[in-house]
Amino acid sequence: MSRTVVVEVTEEDIAAGKQEDCEWCPIACALRRAAGTPRAFVDGAELAAGNWDGVHPYDSDRVRMPREAVDFVLDFDEGRDVRPFAFTVELP
């Protein structure tokens, strides 16, 4: 059963986020909060939220991000200016 989650990336998430860090980018920080999970993962065009063992989440837990979120990650990792935004995603 999937659930819809609204991920709101705030100024605080942006300030605390770490470039090129799959578990500590601003979207991962916001996703942990929105999903109420201890772990979140953002890689390329995919994300996951949950509680998995090891470094990477299971493939079955990954979902595609909307284009706006993918662009945000690319801009953040390249050091370009980013702003707070929100998006909706269906988590497994």
N, CA, C and O atoms as CSV, one atom per row, in Angstrom:
chain,resi,resn,atom,element,x,y,z
A,1,MET,N,N,0.848,-1.175,0.000
A,1,MET,CA,C,0.000,0.000,0.000
A,1,MET,C,C,0.894,1.239,0.000
A,1,MET,O,O,1.763,1.381,0.860
A,2,SER,N,N,0.683,2.115,-0.945
A,2,SER,CA,C,1.489,3.328,-1.014
A,2,SER,C,C,0.810,4.463,-0.253
A,2,SER,O,O,-0.369,4.394,0.094
A,3,ARG,N,N,1.591,5.500,-0.008
A,3,ARG,CA,C,1.049,6.679,0.662
A,3,ARG,C,C,1.622,7.921,0.018
A,3,ARG,O,O,2.775,7.942,-0.414
A,4,THR,N,N,0.808,8.947,-0.041
A,4,THR,CA,C,1.222,10.217,-0.610
A,4,THR,C,C,1.861,11.067,0.476
A,4,THR,O,O,1.306,11.221,1.564
A,5,VAL,N,N,3.030,11.618,0.174
A,5,VAL,CA,C,3.761,12.444,1.124
A,5,VAL,C,C,4.110,13.772,0.452
A,5,VAL,O,O,4.592,13.798,-0.680
A,6,VAL,N,N,3.865,14.860,1.154
A,6,VAL,CA,C,4.272,16.183,0.681
A,6,VAL,C,C,5.610,16.506,1.337
A,6,VAL,O,O,5.717,16.582,2.561
A,7,VAL,N,N,6.621,16.692,0.506
A,7,VAL,CA,C,7.969,16.989,0.976
A,7,VAL,C,C,8.194,18.493,0.847
A,7,VAL,O,O,8.217,19.032,-0.260
A,8,GLU,N,N,8.358,19.162,1.981
A,8,GLU,CA,C,8.567,20.606,1.996
A,8,GLU,C,C,10.013,20.905,2.366
A,8,GLU,O,O,10.407,20.756,3.523
A,9,VAL,N,N,10.786,21.320,1.404
A,9,VAL,CA,C,12.189,21.662,1.622
A,9,VAL,C,C,12.243,23.111,2.101
A,9,VAL,O,O,11.826,24.026,1.390
A,10,THR,N,N,12.760,23.308,3.309
A,10,THR,CA,C,12.786,24.635,3.937
A,10,THR,C,C,14.175,25.270,3.847
A,10,THR,O,O,15.143,24.623,3.448
A,11,GLU,N,N,14.254,26.536,4.222
A,11,GLU,CA,C,15.556,27.220,4.325
A,11,GLU,C,C,16.472,26.477,5.292
A,11,GLU,O,O,17.679,26.382,5.067
A,12,GLU,N,N,15.892,25.951,6.371
A,12,GLU,CA,C,16.676,25.214,7.356
A,12,GLU,C,C,17.260,23.940,6.742
A,12,GLU,O,O,18.411,23.594,7.007
A,13,ASP,N,N,16.468,23.242,5.923
A,13,ASP,CA,C,16.970,22.042,5.246
A,13,ASP,C,C,18.124,22.403,4.317
A,13,ASP,O,O,19.122,21.685,4.251
A,14,ILE,N,N,17.988,23.502,3.608
A,14,ILE,CA,C,19.028,23.939,2.676
A,14,ILE,C,C,20.304,24.289,3.438
A,14,ILE,O,O,21.399,23.909,3.022
A,15,ALA,N,N,20.169,25.018,4.561
A,15,ALA,CA,C,21.334,25.407,5.353
A,15,ALA,C,C,22.029,24.196,5.976
A,15,ALA,O,O,23.255,24.174,6.084
A,16,ALA,N,N,21.258,23.193,6.385
A,16,ALA,CA,C,21.825,22.008,7.033
A,16,ALA,C,C,22.286,20.947,6.044
A,16,ALA,O,O,23.051,20.053,6.407
A,17,GLY,N,N,21.829,21.037,4.794
A,17,GLY,CA,C,22.138,20.019,3.802
A,17,GLY,C,C,23.607,19.974,3.432
A,17,GLY,O,O,24.330,20.964,3.537
A,18,LYS,N,N,24.029,18.787,2.994
A,18,LYS,CA,C,25.409,18.576,2.576
A,18,LYS,C,C,25.429,18.217,1.095
A,18,LYS,O,O,24.701,17.331,0.648
A,19,GLN,N,N,26.272,18.915,0.345
A,19,GLN,CA,C,26.380,18.648,-1.088
A,19,GLN,C,C,26.875,17.224,-1.324
A,19,GLN,O,O,27.736,16.717,-0.606
A,20,GLU,N,N,26.303,16.590,-2.358
A,20,GLU,CA,C,26.697,15.264,-2.810
A,20,GLU,C,C,26.658,14.217,-1.688
A,20,GLU,O,O,27.494,13.313,-1.652
A,21,ASP,N,N,25.705,14.338,-0.791
A,21,ASP,CA,C,25.518,13.375,0.288
A,21,ASP,C,C,24.096,12.841,0.191
A,21,ASP,O,O,23.136,13.562,0.465
A,22,CYS,N,N,23.963,11.592,-0.196
A,22,CYS,CA,C,22.657,10.987,-0.482
A,22,CYS,C,C,21.694,10.993,0.699
A,22,CYS,O,O,20.479,11.008,0.504
A,23,GLU,N,N,22.223,10.983,1.922
A,23,GLU,CA,C,21.345,10.946,3.089
A,23,GLU,C,C,21.218,12.292,3.794
A,23,GLU,O,O,20.404,12.433,4.706
A,24,TRP,N,N,22.010,13.286,3.386
A,24,TRP,CA,C,21.970,14.570,4.082
A,24,TRP,C,C,21.813,15.767,3.152
A,24,TRP,O,O,22.119,16.894,3.540
A,25,CYS,N,N,21.340,15.534,1.930
A,25,CYS,CA,C,21.007,16.678,1.085
A,25,CYS,C,C,19.704,17.281,1.630
A,25,CYS,O,O,19.010,16.622,2.404
A,26,PRO,N,N,19.360,18.501,1.249
A,26,PRO,CA,C,18.146,19.121,1.787
A,26,PRO,C,C,16.876,18.302,1.549
A,26,PRO,O,O,15.996,18.266,2.408
A,27,ILE,N,N,16.775,17.645,0.393
A,27,ILE,CA,C,15.578,16.845,0.129
A,27,ILE,C,C,15.527,15.639,1.063
A,27,ILE,O,O,14.450,15.289,1.546
A,28,ALA,N,N,16.656,14.999,1.326
A,28,ALA,CA,C,16.670,13.868,2.257
A,28,ALA,C,C,16.259,14.323,3.659
A,28,ALA,O,O,15.507,13.630,4.345
A,29,CYS,N,N,16.752,15.481,4.079
A,29,CYS,CA,C,16.373,16.015,5.402
A,29,CYS,C,C,14.862,16.244,5.470
A,29,CYS,O,O,14.210,15.860,6.442
A,30,ALA,N,N,14.317,16.871,4.436
A,30,ALA,CA,C,12.880,17.146,4.397
A,30,ALA,C,C,12.066,15.859,4.277
A,30,ALA,O,O,10.989,15.749,4.865
A,31,LEU,N,N,12.566,14.900,3.530
A,31,LEU,CA,C,11.859,13.632,3.347
A,31,LEU,C,C,11.773,12.840,4.643
A,31,LEU,O,O,10.729,12.256,4.935
A,32,ARG,N,N,12.843,12.808,5.424
A,32,ARG,CA,C,12.793,12.119,6.730
A,32,ARG,C,C,11.664,12.683,7.585
A,32,ARG,O,O,10.889,11.942,8.189
A,33,ARG,N,N,11.590,13.989,7.622
A,33,ARG,CA,C,10.560,14.667,8.421
A,33,ARG,C,C,9.163,14.362,7.871
A,33,ARG,O,O,8.258,14.022,8.633
A,34,ALA,N,N,8.988,14.480,6.563
A,34,ALA,CA,C,7.672,14.286,5.947
A,34,ALA,C,C,7.186,12.843,6.056
A,34,ALA,O,O,6.002,12.592,6.283
A,35,ALA,N,N,8.105,11.905,5.893
A,35,ALA,CA,C,7.732,10.487,5.927
A,35,ALA,C,C,7.726,9.920,7.335
A,35,ALA,O,O,7.176,8.843,7.566
A,36,GLY,N,N,8.331,10.633,8.280
A,36,GLY,CA,C,8.398,10.143,9.647
A,36,GLY,C,C,9.260,8.899,9.770
A,36,GLY,O,O,8.940,7.982,10.526
A,37,THR,N,N,10.362,8.873,9.016
A,37,THR,CA,C,11.253,7.712,9.010
A,37,THR,C,C,12.646,8.107,9.481
A,37,THR,O,O,13.020,9.276,9.391
A,38,PRO,N,N,13.419,7.145,9.984
A,38,PRO,CA,C,14.761,7.462,10.460
A,38,PRO,C,C,15.787,7.652,9.349
A,38,PRO,O,O,16.846,8.240,9.568
A,39,ARG,N,N,15.468,7.151,8.155
A,39,ARG,CA,C,16.422,7.274,7.047
A,39,ARG,C,C,15.725,7.765,5.789
A,39,ARG,O,O,14.557,7.467,5.539
A,40,ALA,N,N,16.484,8.530,5.002
A,40,ALA,CA,C,16.026,8.977,3.689
A,40,ALA,C,C,17.237,8.991,2.777
A,40,ALA,O,O,18.368,9.188,3.223
A,41,PHE,N,N,16.989,8.782,1.504
A,41,PHE,CA,C,18.049,8.609,0.521
A,41,PHE,C,C,17.631,9.287,-0.779
A,41,PHE,O,O,16.511,9.094,-1.251
A,42,VAL,N,N,18.526,10.077,-1.354
A,42,VAL,CA,C,18.262,10.745,-2.623
A,42,VAL,C,C,19.463,10.492,-3.524
A,42,VAL,O,O,20.598,10.797,-3.158
A,43,ASP,N,N,19.210,9.935,-4.699
A,43,ASP,CA,C,20.297,9.616,-5.618
A,43,ASP,C,C,19.810,9.810,-7.049
A,43,ASP,O,O,18.913,9.105,-7.511
A,44,GLY,N,N,20.400,10.757,-7.734
A,44,GLY,CA,C,19.989,11.008,-9.119
A,44,GLY,C,C,18.543,11.436,-9.185
A,44,GLY,O,O,18.178,12.503,-8.689
A,45,ALA,N,N,17.721,10.610,-9.794
A,45,ALA,CA,C,16.299,10.914,-9.944
A,45,ALA,C,C,15.432,10.072,-9.029
A,45,ALA,O,O,14.215,10.024,-9.205
A,46,GLU,N,N,16.040,9.400,-8.045
A,46,GLU,CA,C,15.284,8.518,-7.151
A,46,GLU,C,C,15.457,8.924,-5.698
A,46,GLU,O,O,16.443,9.553,-5.312
A,47,LEU,N,N,14.458,8.539,-4.904
A,47,LEU,CA,C,14.543,8.741,-3.469
A,47,LEU,C,C,13.911,7.550,-2.765
A,47,LEU,O,O,13.192,6.757,-3.371
A,48,ALA,N,N,14.194,7.446,-1.485
A,48,ALA,CA,C,13.601,6.399,-0.655
A,48,ALA,C,C,13.545,6.904,0.773
A,48,ALA,O,O,14.372,7.715,1.189
A,49,ALA,N,N,12.566,6.420,1.520
A,49,ALA,CA,C,12.441,6.739,2.934
A,49,ALA,C,C,12.081,5.459,3.660
A,49,ALA,O,O,11.252,4.686,3.179
A,50,GLY,N,N,12.689,5.225,4.804
A,50,GLY,CA,C,12.374,4.006,5.542
A,50,GLY,C,C,13.399,3.705,6.600
A,50,GLY,O,O,13.975,4.608,7.207
A,51,ASN,N,N,13.620,2.428,6.815
A,51,ASN,CA,C,14.562,1.954,7.816
A,51,ASN,C,C,15.205,0.685,7.278
A,51,ASN,O,O,14.734,-0.415,7.566
A,52,TRP,N,N,16.274,0.823,6.502
A,52,TRP,CA,C,16.921,-0.321,5.889
A,52,TRP,C,C,18.308,-0.504,6.496
A,52,TRP,O,O,18.869,0.419,7.086
A,53,ASP,N,N,18.842,-1.690,6.345
A,53,ASP,CA,C,20.206,-1.983,6.784
A,53,ASP,C,C,21.159,-1.681,5.642
A,53,ASP,O,O,20.781,-1.767,4.473
A,54,GLY,N,N,22.371,-1.333,5.967
A,54,GLY,CA,C,23.367,-1.086,4.932
A,54,GLY,C,C,23.349,0.341,4.432
A,54,GLY,O,O,22.672,1.211,4.981
A,55,VAL,N,N,24.112,0.556,3.375
A,55,VAL,CA,C,24.310,1.905,2.852
A,55,VAL,C,C,23.140,2.371,2.004
A,55,VAL,O,O,22.693,3.510,2.136
A,56,HIS,N,N,22.637,1.498,1.130
A,56,HIS,CA,C,21.611,1.888,0.170
A,56,HIS,C,C,20.279,1.199,0.449
A,56,HIS,O,O,20.252,0.058,0.910
A,57,PRO,N,N,19.185,1.883,0.174
A,57,PRO,CA,C,17.857,1.263,0.335
A,57,PRO,C,C,17.625,0.204,-0.741
A,57,PRO,O,O,18.298,0.188,-1.772
A,58,TYR,N,N,16.687,-0.653,-0.488
A,58,TYR,CA,C,16.324,-1.683,-1.450
A,58,TYR,C,C,15.750,-1.023,-2.703
A,58,TYR,O,O,15.118,0.030,-2.625
A,59,ASP,N,N,15.973,-1.645,-3.849
A,59,ASP,CA,C,15.444,-1.112,-5.106
A,59,ASP,C,C,13.930,-0.956,-5.054
A,59,ASP,O,O,13.382,-0.019,-5.634
A,60,SER,N,N,13.253,-1.867,-4.362
A,60,SER,CA,C,11.785,-1.821,-4.288
A,60,SER,C,C,11.277,-0.633,-3.480
A,60,SER,O,O,10.103,-0.278,-3.583
A,61,ASP,N,N,12.142,-0.012,-2.675
A,61,ASP,CA,C,11.748,1.143,-1.870
A,61,ASP,C,C,11.988,2.470,-2.578
A,61,ASP,O,O,11.568,3.516,-2.085
A,62,ARG,N,N,12.657,2.442,-3.726
A,62,ARG,CA,C,13.008,3.672,-4.440
A,62,ARG,C,C,11.876,4.108,-5.363
A,62,ARG,O,O,11.220,3.287,-6.005
A,63,VAL,N,N,11.668,5.409,-5.412
A,63,VAL,CA,C,10.671,5.984,-6.327
A,63,VAL,C,C,11.304,7.155,-7.075
A,63,VAL,O,O,12.266,7.761,-6.601
A,64,ARG,N,N,10.761,7.460,-8.231
A,64,ARG,CA,C,11.273,8.564,-9.036
A,64,ARG,C,C,10.812,9.902,-8.466
A,64,ARG,O,O,9.680,10.052,-8.007
A,65,MET,N,N,11.715,10.856,-8.510
A,65,MET,CA,C,11.383,12.208,-8.066
A,65,MET,C,C,10.835,13.006,-9.243
A,65,MET,O,O,11.149,12.714,-10.397
A,66,PRO,N,N,10.017,14.013,-8.949
A,66,PRO,CA,C,9.581,14.912,-10.030
A,66,PRO,C,C,10.772,15.716,-10.554
A,66,PRO,O,O,11.770,15.892,-9.855
A,67,ARG,N,N,10.655,16.194,-11.776
A,67,ARG,CA,C,11.744,16.925,-12.439
A,67,ARG,C,C,12.239,18.102,-11.593
A,67,ARG,O,O,13.443,18.350,-11.524
A,68,GLU,N,N,11.335,18.815,-10.963
A,68,GLU,CA,C,11.733,19.966,-10.143
A,68,GLU,C,C,12.688,19.549,-9.024
A,68,GLU,O,O,13.634,20.273,-8.714
A,69,ALA,N,N,12.444,18.389,-8.419
A,69,ALA,CA,C,13.309,17.900,-7.346
A,69,ALA,C,C,14.666,17.462,-7.889
A,69,ALA,O,O,15.696,17.702,-7.258
A,70,VAL,N,N,14.669,16.825,-9.051
A,70,VAL,CA,C,15.925,16.418,-9.680
A,70,VAL,C,C,16.763,17.658,-9.997
A,70,VAL,O,O,17.966,17.680,-9.734
A,71,ASP,N,N,16.140,18.670,-10.552
A,71,ASP,CA,C,16.847,19.915,-10.869
A,71,ASP,C,C,17.398,20.571,-9.606
A,71,ASP,O,O,18.511,21.097,-9.611
A,72,PHE,N,N,16.619,20.540,-8.526
A,72,PHE,CA,C,17.062,21.107,-7.247
A,72,PHE,C,C,18.344,20.415,-6.792
A,72,PHE,O,O,19.307,21.085,-6.417
A,73,VAL,N,N,18.367,19.078,-6.822
A,73,VAL,CA,C,19.544,18.324,-6.389
A,73,VAL,C,C,20.760,18.703,-7.234
A,73,VAL,O,O,21.842,18.943,-6.697
A,74,LEU,N,N,20.582,18.755,-8.541
A,74,LEU,CA,C,21.699,19.120,-9.425
A,74,LEU,C,C,22.220,20.518,-9.098
A,74,LEU,O,O,23.430,20.727,-9.009
A,75,ASP,N,N,21.313,21.470,-8.921
A,75,ASP,CA,C,21.718,22.836,-8.592
A,75,ASP,C,C,22.417,22.898,-7.236
A,75,ASP,O,O,23.454,23.546,-7.101
A,76,PHE,N,N,21.856,22.231,-6.239
A,76,PHE,CA,C,22.449,22.243,-4.894
A,76,PHE,C,C,23.847,21.639,-4.922
A,76,PHE,O,O,24.781,22.213,-4.362
A,77,ASP,N,N,23.998,20.492,-5.566
A,77,ASP,CA,C,25.296,19.825,-5.615
A,77,ASP,C,C,26.339,20.642,-6.369
A,77,ASP,O,O,27.531,20.535,-6.080
A,78,GLU,N,N,25.910,21.454,-7.326
A,78,GLU,CA,C,26.823,22.301,-8.091
A,78,GLU,C,C,27.072,23.651,-7.417
A,78,GLU,O,O,27.837,24.465,-7.934
A,79,GLY,N,N,26.434,23.899,-6.266
A,79,GLY,CA,C,26.647,25.141,-5.535
A,79,GLY,C,C,25.850,26.320,-6.053
A,79,GLY,O,O,26.122,27.468,-5.700
A,80,ARG,N,N,24.862,26.035,-6.893
A,80,ARG,CA,C,24.027,27.121,-7.404
A,80,ARG,C,C,22.957,27.492,-6.356
A,80,ARG,O,O,22.666,26.718,-5.444
A,81,ASP,N,N,22.396,28.670,-6.512
A,81,ASP,CA,C,21.371,29.169,-5.592
A,81,ASP,C,C,20.114,28.307,-5.689
A,81,ASP,O,O,19.617,28.053,-6.786
A,82,VAL,N,N,19.604,27.861,-4.555
A,82,VAL,CA,C,18.352,27.103,-4.503
A,82,VAL,C,C,17.431,27.752,-3.490
A,82,VAL,O,O,17.877,28.439,-2.570
A,83,ARG,N,N,16.157,27.528,-3.669
A,83,ARG,CA,C,15.135,28.131,-2.813
A,83,ARG,C,C,14.225,27.038,-2.255
A,83,ARG,O,O,14.131,25.952,-2.826
A,84,PRO,N,N,13.562,27.326,-1.145
A,84,PRO,CA,C,12.585,26.363,-0.611
A,84,PRO,C,C,11.516,26.034,-1.659
A,84,PRO,O,O,11.154,26.874,-2.483
A,85,PHE,N,N,11.033,24.820,-1.609
A,85,PHE,CA,C,9.961,24.375,-2.509
A,85,PHE,C,C,9.344,23.123,-1.913
A,85,PHE,O,O,9.837,22.580,-0.925
A,86,ALA,N,N,8.269,22.677,-2.522
A,86,ALA,CA,C,7.582,21.469,-2.059
A,86,ALA,C,C,7.199,20.625,-3.257
A,86,ALA,O,O,6.996,21.134,-4.359
A,87,PHE,N,N,7.102,19.315,-3.020
A,87,PHE,CA,C,6.648,18.404,-4.051
A,87,PHE,C,C,5.951,17.214,-3.378
A,87,PHE,O,O,6.132,16.953,-2.189
A,88,THR,N,N,5.170,16.522,-4.157
A,88,THR,CA,C,4.433,15.365,-3.660
A,88,THR,C,C,5.007,14.103,-4.290
A,88,THR,O,O,5.357,14.085,-5.470
A,89,VAL,N,N,5.097,13.050,-3.484
A,89,VAL,CA,C,5.624,11.787,-3.968
A,89,VAL,C,C,4.826,10.635,-3.353
A,89,VAL,O,O,4.342,10.730,-2.225
A,90,GLU,N,N,4.700,9.558,-4.109
A,90,GLU,CA,C,4.030,8.342,-3.623
A,90,GLU,C,C,5.095,7.383,-3.106
A,90,GLU,O,O,5.916,6.889,-3.878
A,91,LEU,N,N,5.085,7.120,-1.808
A,91,LEU,CA,C,6.049,6.186,-1.225
A,91,LEU,C,C,5.418,4.803,-1.078
A,91,LEU,O,O,4.229,4.683,-0.784
A,92,PRO,N,N,6.224,3.764,-1.285
A,92,PRO,CA,C,5.692,2.406,-1.124
A,92,PRO,C,C,5.358,2.096,0.328
A,92,PRO,O,O,4.900,0.995,0.634
